């Protein structure tokens, strides 16, 4: 009190006198915090401009005519490999999408296909997940002739599998939350373990641990489809966590996640234990690039919906590169593609439209 009195006697401004001092401090703190709040906007998440791609080629059938419904793609330096779920078939194409070989063996025999849904090229041949016969069918990449088959030993999910070092990695169905979200089995179809890390989720969450699986050099990448985590794991027996990235720091994935969480939290919302509500639909890693198709919850106006996001990924960082919209002039423009594939050697993107079922070929944007 003596100090304040002496200061007042020396003619300090009245704002520091009596109760005005406390009021001044309050106002100073308020405006300082307000300044910091607005200055932080410069580091907030910014949405990148959308890259618009128009197709170079469009197919609603192949020469024959050969019709298709739900397809998946794979490619190497010289060929494109395509499976169709119904009717079941395997097609070898050249880079002009001209048929080189067509396999239409349907049934439950050793060399038959019944509802093939995924494929991957390997040193043993083309590996096809035959969901109807619950096996891996191995066929020749030249003509589709039967080589071998491997049983799938347990119930697995429908998202993309991965094969590396004579080991299959399959996402588990996971009706309930489980840390072991990935099944591993060998070339004999024998389970050799499970791996994965529990992704943080809310109370009473069901079916939130679903993953997509991709390789990143010598690492294994597990991508949450409706939880915003990308886990990079070491290979080997232990699969230790190297890095956990989050995809909800990027628009428009964050907006989609917020919208989904809002749905989950609506009063009276009932969870279907056998349903997976996906934001991330599919993913593919090519060298240091992660490509993701997703459900763009942009609202009722779908004229600006995005279909594919590109990220640069490594063990320490995840960088948003671009958002892509496929402009085809069809109803497919409003929704995510039912399938996509990056052909690294041809520098092309192959997609199938969700509505028309047409196959589109786009140029791959390069830096």
Secondary structure by P-SEA (a helix, b strand, c coil): caaaaaaaaaccccccccaaaaaaaaaaaaaaaaaaaaaaccccccccbbbbbbbcccccccccccccccccccccccbbbbbbccccbbbbbccccccccccccccccccccccccccccccccbbbbcccccbbbbbbcccccccccccccccccccbbbbcccbbbbbccccccccccbbbbcccccccbbbbbbccccccccccccbbbbbcccbbbbbbcccbbbbbbbcccccccccccccccccaaaaaaaaaaaaaacccccccccccccccccccccccbbbbbbbccccccccccccbbbbbbccccccccbbbbbbccccccccccccccccccccbbbbbbccccbbbbbccccc
